[in-house]
C-alpha cells in the first residue's frame, strides 16, 4: 500500500517538475523586474481603476503564502485604497506564475486560462464592493507598522523603491532568482509536497467513480468544494495536484475551480488580518464575494466544458504516463536537490524567510 501511494506521488511529482521549475524561474524574474513597492504607487485612489490595477498586478506576482499578507497590508499603509489592497489580497494567493505552470501540467490548457481569469474577476468584485464601505478599520499602531502580520519580521514594503530601481539589472535578477529558489521555494515547497502527498493518497484510495456515485448533484459538489476550501491554509500551487486527483475521481472542472479559488484566498490567518486592517464590514464582504464568485464561476466553467464538449479527465489521465521521460526525470532530480538544499537542517532560517542575523548580533 505504501509503495502504491509513493508511486502515485512520484508520477505526479515527475510530471509536474519541469513546470514547477519554470514557474519558480518566472517568479524570480517577476520579483526582480516588478517589485511590490512599485505597485503601491498606482493603487492610492478609491476608484475602479485602482481595483483593476490591483487585481491585475496581483495575478502573476510571486509572493509566498506568508508574504502575501504583509505585502497587502504594506500597500494599505502606503496609501492604497481599501478596495485596491483587498483586491490585491485576493488575486495574489489564488494564482501566480508558478501555479499557472503547474495547472497546465496537472489539469488542462482551458483551466490554465480560466484560473487566472477567475482570480481576476473575484478580486475585482471583492475590491469594488469593499470600496463602497465606510472605513471602519481601526488605525494601525506604530508598533504594527514595521511588522509583517503573523511573521514577526520586517515588512517587505519597507524597502525603498528608488533604491531598488538603482540596483544593476544583473544584481536584481540574481536576487530575484535567489528569492524564487530560496525563500519562495522554502515557503511553498512544504505545502506543494503536502499537496502531492494528498493527491497520491487520493489517487490510490478513492474509487474512480467516487464523485459520480456520491456527489452527482452539481451544486452539491460545488458547495462541498467551497466548504473544504475555505478553512484550509494551503497555497495555490499545493491545491493544484489535489484538484487534479479529485478530477480523476469524477469531480467536475467547475467544482475543482471552486477549490482552487477558495482554498488559497481564505483561511484563519487571512480572515484575522482582514478584520484587523480592513474592518468587520470588509471581512464579511471579502468572504461573501469569494464564496459567491467561486460558486458562480465554477458553474459557468462547467457550462463551458459542456458546451465545448471538453473532457478534462482525458488530459488529467495522462499524468504519470510520461513520468519516465528523460526531461521529467532530470527535472524531478533537480527539483529534489533544490528541496534538499532548502530544507536541510544546516540551512535553517527564521519563519517567513527573514534574513539570518549576523553572528554576534542581538
C-alpha positions in Angstrom: 0.0 0.0 0.0 2.8 2.4 0.9 4.7 1.6 -2.3 1.5 2.2 -4.3 1.0 5.7 -2.7 4.6 6.6 -3.2 4.4 5.5 -6.9 1.4 7.8 -7.4 3.2 10.6 -5.7 6.3 10.2 -7.8 4.4 10.2 -11.0 2.6 13.4 -10.1 5.9 15.0 -8.9 7.9 14.0 -12.0 5.2 15.0 -14.4 4.9 18.5 -12.9 8.6 19.0 -12.1 9.6 20.8 -15.4 6.6 23.2 -15.0 7.4 23.8 -11.3 11.0 24.8 -12.2 9.7 27.1 -15.0 7.2 28.6 -12.7 9.8 29.4 -10.0 12.2 30.8 -12.6 9.4 33.1 -13.9 8.6 34.1 -10.3 12.2 35.1 -9.8 12.2 37.3 -13.0 8.9 39.0 -11.8 10.4 39.6 -8.4 13.4 41.3 -9.9 11.5 43.3 -12.5 8.2 44.1 -10.7 8.8 44.9 -7.0 5.8 45.1 -4.9 6.8 48.5 -3.7 6.4 49.9 -7.2 2.9 48.6 -7.4 1.8 50.8 -4.4 2.2 54.0 -6.4 -0.7 53.0 -8.7 -3.3 52.0 -6.1 -3.9 55.0 -4.0 -7.2 56.2 -5.4 -10.5 54.9 -4.2 -11.6 54.1 -7.8 -12.5 51.2 -10.0 -9.3 51.8 -11.9 -7.2 51.2 -8.8 -9.0 48.0 -8.1 -8.5 46.9 -11.7 -4.7 47.6 -11.4 -4.5 45.8 -8.1 -6.4 42.7 -9.4 -4.2 42.6 -12.5 -0.9 43.2 -10.7 -1.6 40.5 -8.1 -2.2 37.7 -10.6 1.4 37.0 -11.7 3.3 38.2 -8.6 5.5 35.5 -6.9 4.5 36.0 -3.3 4.6 33.2 -0.8 1.6 32.3 1.4 3.1 34.2 4.3 4.4 37.1 2.2 1.1 38.0 0.5 -0.4 39.3 3.8 2.3 41.7 4.8 2.5 42.8 1.2 -1.2 43.7 1.0 -1.0 45.4 4.4 2.0 47.3 3.3 0.1 48.5 0.2 -2.7 49.6 2.5 -0.3 51.5 4.8 1.4 53.2 1.8 -1.9 54.8 0.7 -3.6 52.1 -1.4 -7.4 52.3 -1.1 -9.2 49.7 1.0 -10.7 48.1 -2.1 -7.5 48.0 -4.1 -5.5 46.5 -1.3 -8.2 43.9 -0.7 -8.3 43.0 -4.4 -4.6 42.5 -4.3 -5.0 40.2 -1.3 -7.5 38.1 -3.3 -5.7 37.9 -6.6 -2.2 37.1 -5.2 -2.9 33.8 -3.4 -5.5 32.5 -5.9 -3.0 32.3 -8.7 0.6 33.1 -9.8 3.1 32.2 -12.5 4.2 29.1 -10.5 0.6 27.8 -10.0 -0.3 28.6 -13.6 2.5 26.4 -14.8 1.5 23.6 -12.5 -2.1 23.9 -13.6 -1.0 23.3 -17.2 1.0 20.3 -16.2 -1.7 18.6 -14.0 -5.0 19.9 -15.3 -5.5 21.2 -18.9 -5.0 24.3 -21.0 -8.5 25.5 -20.5 -8.2 25.5 -16.7 -4.8 27.2 -17.2 -6.6 30.2 -18.7 -9.8 30.0 -16.6 -7.9 30.0 -13.3 -6.2 33.4 -13.5 -9.2 35.0 -15.3 -11.5 33.7 -12.4 -9.0 35.1 -9.9 -9.1 38.5 -11.6 -12.9 38.6 -11.6 -13.1 37.6 -8.0 -10.6 40.2 -7.0 -12.4 42.9 -9.0 -15.8 42.0 -7.4 -14.3 41.9 -3.9 -12.4 45.2 -4.2 -15.3 47.0 -5.9 -17.7 46.2 -3.1 -15.2 46.9 -0.3 -14.5 50.3 -1.8 -18.2 51.2 -1.2 -17.9 50.5 2.5 -17.1 53.2 5.1 -13.6 53.0 6.5 -14.3 51.2 9.8 -10.9 49.6 10.3 -9.0 50.9 13.4 -5.8 52.8 12.8 -2.5 51.0 12.6 -0.4 51.5 15.6 3.3 52.5 15.3 4.3 49.1 16.7 2.4 47.3 13.9 3.7 49.5 11.1 7.0 47.7 10.8 5.9 44.1 11.5 4.6 41.7 8.9 1.4 40.1 10.3 2.0 36.6 11.5 5.7 36.7 10.6 7.5 38.7 13.2 9.9 40.0 10.6 10.2 43.4 8.9 7.5 44.2 6.4 8.6 43.7 2.8 7.1 47.0 1.9 9.7 48.9 3.9 12.3 48.8 1.1 12.8 52.0 -0.9 11.5 51.7 -4.5 14.1 54.3 -5.6 17.0 52.3 -4.1 15.7 49.1 -5.7 15.5 50.7 -9.1 19.1 52.0 -8.8 20.5 48.4 -8.4 22.0 47.0 -11.5 19.8 44.6 -13.6 22.1 41.7 -13.1 22.0 42.1 -9.3 18.2 42.4 -9.3 17.9 39.2 -11.5 20.3 37.3 -9.2 18.3 38.5 -6.2 15.1 37.5 -7.8 16.3 34.0 -8.6 17.8 33.6 -5.1 14.4 34.6 -3.7 12.5 32.2 -6.0 14.6 29.1 -5.4 15.3 30.0 -1.8 12.6 31.8 0.3 9.7 31.2 -2.1 10.6 27.5 -2.6 11.0 27.1 1.2 7.6 28.6 2.0 5.6 27.0 -0.9 7.6 23.8 -1.1 6.3 22.1 2.1 2.7 22.9 1.0 3.4 21.7 -2.5 4.8 18.4 -1.2 1.9 18.0 1.1 -0.5 18.6 -1.8 1.3 16.0 -3.9 1.1 13.5 -1.0 -2.6 14.1 -0.6 -3.1 13.7 -4.3 -1.1 10.5 -4.3 -3.3 9.1 -1.4 -6.5 10.2 -3.3 -5.3 8.5 -6.5 -4.6 5.3 -4.6 -7.5 5.0 -2.3 -10.5 6.9 -3.8 -12.5 4.9 -6.4 -12.6 6.3 -9.9 -16.3 6.9 -9.9 -16.4 8.4 -6.3 -17.9 11.8 -7.1 -20.2 10.4 -9.8 -21.7 8.0 -7.2 -21.9 10.2 -4.2 -21.9 13.8 -5.5 -23.7 13.6 -8.8 -25.6 16.8 -8.0 -23.7 19.7 -9.5 -24.4 22.3 -6.9 -23.8 19.9 -4.1 -20.3 19.2 -5.4 -19.7 23.0 -5.8 -20.8 23.6 -2.2 -18.7 20.7 -0.8 -15.5 22.1 -2.5 -16.3 25.5 -1.1 -16.7 24.1 2.3 -13.4 22.2 2.0 -11.5 25.1 0.6 -12.5 27.9 3.0 -10.8 26.7 6.2 -7.7 25.2 4.5 -4.4 27.0 4.8 -2.9 25.9 1.5 -1.2 27.8 -1.3 -2.3 27.9 -4.9 0.4 25.6 -6.1 -0.4 23.0 -3.4 -4.1 22.9 -4.3 -3.4 22.0 -7.9 -2.3 18.4 -7.5 -5.2 17.8 -5.1 -7.7 19.2 -7.6 -6.2 17.1 -10.4 -6.5 13.9 -8.3 -10.1 14.8 -7.4 -11.0 15.4 -11.1 -9.7 11.9 -11.9 -12.3 10.6 -9.4 -15.2 12.3 -11.1 -15.1 15.8 -9.7 -16.4 18.4 -12.2 -14.0 21.0 -13.5 -16.2 23.8 -12.0 -16.0 22.2 -8.6 -12.2 21.9 -9.0 -12.1 25.6 -9.8 -14.1 26.4 -6.6 -11.5 24.6 -4.6 -8.6 26.3 -6.5 -10.1 29.8 -5.8 -11.4 29.4 -2.2 -8.6 27.3 -0.8 -5.7 29.8 -1.1 -7.7 33.0 -0.6 -9.5 32.1 2.7 -8.0 30.8 5.9 -8.0 31.8 9.6 -4.8 33.9 9.3 -6.1 35.9 6.3 -9.5 36.5 7.8 -8.0 37.8 11.0 -5.8 40.2 9.2 -8.6 41.4 7.0 -10.7 42.0 10.2 -7.9 44.0 11.8 -6.8 46.2 8.9 -9.9 46.4 6.7 -12.7 46.2 9.3 -15.5 43.8 10.1 -17.7 45.0 7.2 -14.9 44.4 4.7 -14.4 40.9 6.2 -18.0 40.0 5.6 -17.8 41.3 2.0 -14.5 39.6 1.5 -15.8 36.2 2.4 -19.2 36.6 0.7 -17.6 37.8 -2.5 -15.1 34.9 -2.7 -17.9 32.4 -2.0 -20.4 33.8 -4.4 -17.8 34.3 -7.2 -16.3 30.9 -6.7 -19.7 29.2 -7.0 -20.8 31.3 -9.9 -17.5 30.9 -11.9 -17.5 27.2 -11.1 -21.0 26.8 -12.5 -20.0 28.8 -15.6 -16.9 26.7 -16.1 -19.0 23.5 -16.1 -21.3 25.1 -18.7 -18.3 26.0 -20.9 -16.8 22.5 -20.7 -20.2 21.0 -21.6 -20.7 23.5 -24.5 -17.2 22.9 -25.9 -17.5 19.1 -25.3 -14.2 19.0 -23.5 -13.4 16.1 -21.2 -10.9 17.3 -18.7 -10.2 13.8 -17.5 -8.6 12.9 -20.8 -5.9 15.4 -20.2 -5.5 14.7 -16.5 -5.4 11.0 -17.0 -2.1 11.4 -18.9 -0.4 12.3 -15.6 2.3 9.7 -14.9 2.4 8.3 -18.5 5.4 10.4 -19.2 7.0 10.3 -15.8 9.9 8.3 -17.1 10.7 10.7 -19.9 14.3 12.0 -19.6 13.2 15.6 -19.3 10.8 14.7 -16.5 13.3 12.6 -14.7 16.1 15.2 -14.9 13.7 18.0 -13.8 12.5 15.8 -10.9 16.0 15.2 -9.7 16.9 18.9 -9.9 13.8 19.8 -8.0 14.6 17.2 -5.4 18.1 18.6 -5.0 16.6 22.1 -4.6 14.2 20.8 -1.9 17.1 19.1 0.0 19.2 22.4 -0.3 16.3 24.4 1.1 15.1 22.1 3.9 18.3 20.5 5.0 18.9 21.1 8.8 22.1 23.1 8.2 20.1 25.8 6.4 17.5 26.6 9.0 16.2 30.2 8.8 13.6 32.1 10.8 10.0 31.7 9.7 8.9 33.5 6.5 12.4 33.6 5.2 13.7 36.5 7.3 17.4 37.0 6.7 19.7 35.3 9.2 21.1 37.5 11.9 24.8 38.3 11.7 27.0 36.3 14.1 27.1 38.0 17.4 24.0 40.2 16.6 21.3 40.8 19.1 
